């Protein structure tokens, strides 16, 4: 089943590529969407199967000889299968939203969406570092093409170029790290590398390889200072694609860092080093993302920076390095994907209706669309941690894991960042859909990127939201609520991920099995109170932003500096990437 869920979207994508020009548009829509939902069903079956133990598949039957092997292994456990299920579900909803979205596509859009899904699934399931890199590049290459899909627009080409160059450079660093590990161990499997490196302290080559491999993954995760490409890509990518970028693609970068460290470097690299790395990157990423989110007028950029802020929280939560931290990460990612997906899709409706995604220029223009306004507001509340939705549940679990790890000071960050991000979204929704707050001022917006003058992505501008679009919004938002009932799955994912010895044994049976400590996650009274408290704070900050915007004028000068740093110039972004590699090296060796 593990190999099949990767092969099915690849096979159908090839069929659509060959026959797309001769297929009626409705047939291409139905085939692509049906394939994505079929993969969701298969992954549901696989998730039930791996709940009792990992599923290990050696492609071609090339099984290991002792602790060495030539074959490629696919390893499915609860964590990566649940993330794969999320990726397939978001892809299905994005394709449902995209029915008749572009005027002429010849199924190329459908082909790329299925290839993107196959790349994500392969990246998640492979237990081989080089094969992980191959699927990483498949995922990235298709993502660049999807970002620049509207190639006739200069902004799309520029955003795709920034995305492609920065991520490709990150991938080259990762490839150098893989080469260094292969030179040292003669192996490419994660488990095999972990065995070969274990039992001796990390020398300069091993530590350097870890830094290089993590560079490409952290670029994909949009961790500061590797994050510059994200907002540019989200601003120009088609709306359904943004759902996948923010909902699952950047989170796969964090998953990759966790899996590579735990299996390959867990026996050689000091856990304190990994904790320090995640905490420094996480705190800076969360704070910077929240500030830039609050100061945006361009709605797609606003949501992109909110993704960066939440990615910072995910990294901070994983710093606890426990099964409970992994469980909190899984729940948080799934809950965030539902809320963020709904917000992006609703912003896409605004773009297709008004040709505009500028908060000021849309002020009060959508007053007649109360259902959309209610959904936008609900998604904003979910994003800032409204119980019992998945974001609040995951945050509560992560907070508890951080306290258990002696990182209680992170609780303030887990309150402040969702407050600021939630207030940013609520402010935008209440201004656009309900006309609340002070009217926009006539001011020089040179330091800000506005969202006016956008081209609709539908063949003609829409008035009422089509049924397929509304169904996709409702599905992704409902998924964020359903996540709050997935505590058992999250606990099992945390149990398996923390059991490094069990992973090594299942992949290389000659090694002894470990004793896994069961992880149980559930709502706590403090978690519920913290969730409701964050919502109240977010609503208070929203009120200030709506009716007392002058209170934030003192922040304009430092925020202007931050906006200037995000210049859009590719050379600047490459320089920051190199600075980030240096920072990683310092954090590992300090």
Order of alpha helices (4+ residues) and beta strands (2+ residues): alpha-alpha-beta-beta-alpha-alpha-alpha-alpha-alpha-alpha-alpha-alpha-alpha-alpha-alpha-alpha-alpha-alpha-alpha-alpha-alpha-alpha-alpha-alpha-alpha
